[in-house]
């Protein structure tokens, strides 16, 4: 089986891990915030993702079939991507904004506010990168049970 797409997924995952780590390293070098603010950002991101997943669980089974049956495939891909992006933005940025409005002190210092934002983004990049890297690695290694994943990736 040709594994070119799997190796691209592996490179993508490693890139996400590097981007997450590098953003924390760069922010730490330039601004010197307390490390706990990165964790605060990761926590805010996690709090935002829970209702986003719940909304996706409840809404996506209705939205995607409607879109798929209403428009051509290229328009479906564009509208579906916009829908998911807007859904993510509303929850992730909305919860972050709510946190800032509720706890105004957390955003009173620019370095602290940036560290919270970097922490949220880096945590997401690290988690997604780790998941992508692990799933691509086990599929490339032909671990039992990953055959269907490899076949689906080859269809892309």
N, C-alpha and C positions, 0 to 999 in steps of 0.2 A: 504494500500500500504506500502511495506517495504521501509523505508527511510534511510537505512544504507549508501547507496552511497551519498545521500544528506547530511548526517551528516559528511561524509568524506570531501565533498566539503566545508562545513561550517568550519571544522577544518583547512583545507588547506587555506582558505581565511583568517582566523584569524592568522594563522601562517605567511602568507605573510605580514600582517599588523605589526605583532610583529617584523619580520625580518627587515622591512623597518625602523621602529621606533628605534629598537635596534642598527642598523648600524649607524644612525645619533647620537644616544646617545653615542655610543662607540667612534666614530670619534670625537665628541665634547669633550668628557672626555680626550682622549689621545692627540689630536692635537690643540684643542681650536681655530678652524678657525672662521672667521666671518660667521654668519649664512647666509648672502647673497650669499655665494658661493654654499651652498646647493641649493638655488633657481636658481642660474646660471646653475647648473647641471640639474635641473629639466627642465629649459627652453631649454637647448641644447637637452635633450632627446625628448621633445615635438617637437622641430624643426626637429629632425631626424625621428620621427614617421609619420609625415605628408607625406613625399615622400615614405616612406616604405608602407604605406597604399595605396597610389596611385599606386605604382608598383604592390602590391598584387592584387589590383582591376583589373589592366590591364593584368597581367600575369597569375595569378592563374587559371582563367577559362580555360586557354589553357594548362598549365603545368600539372595540376592534372588529367584531363581526358586522356591526352597522357600517363602519367605514369600508371594510373589505367588500361588502355587497353594494355599496353606493358609488364607488369611484374606481377608476382604472388602477392597476397595480402600482405604477410609479407614483400616482397621486396618493394612494393608500400609504405607501412607504413614507412620503413626505409628511402627510397629515398625522400618521401614527407617531412618527419621530417628534413632530412638534407637540403633540399631545403629551407624550412621555416627558419631554423636556420641560414643558410648562408645569406638568404635575410635580416634577422634581423641584423645580424652582419655587413654586408656591410653598411647598412644605419646607424645604431646606432653608431658603432665604427667609421665609415667613417666620419660622421658629427662631432663627437667629435674630431677626428684627424684634420679635416679641421678647426674647431674652434681654436684649439691649434696653428695650423700653421698660421692662420690669426691674432690671438691675442696672440702672444707669451708671453706677460706679464702674462696672466692668469695662465700659467703653470710654471712660474719661481720660485714659492714658492711651496715646496712639500705639505705642509698642505693645501694650497689653491687648488692645483691640485687634491689631494685626496678628499677634500670636494666636489669638482665639480663632481667627479666620484661617490662618495657615494650619492650625491644629485640626480643624474640621476637614479641610481639603486634603491634608496629608494623610489623615487617618483613613479617609475614604480611598485615596489612591493606594495606600499600603494594603488595606483589606482586599480591594478588588485585584490589585497586582498579585498578592499572595494567592488568592483563589484561582486566578487565571494561570499563574505559574504552576501551581500544584496540579490543576486539572490537565493542563497541556503535558506536563511531565509524566503523569501516570498514564496518559493516553499514548504518548510516544513510546513509553516503556512497555506497552501492551499488557498492562496489568489486567488480570481477569475482570471482566465486567465492563471494560471500557471500549469494547469493539464497536458498539452502536454509536458511541460518541465520535470515534474516529471516522466512521462511515458518514455521519452527518456533517462533520467538518469538511470532508472531501467534497461534499455537494455544493459548498459555498464557492 
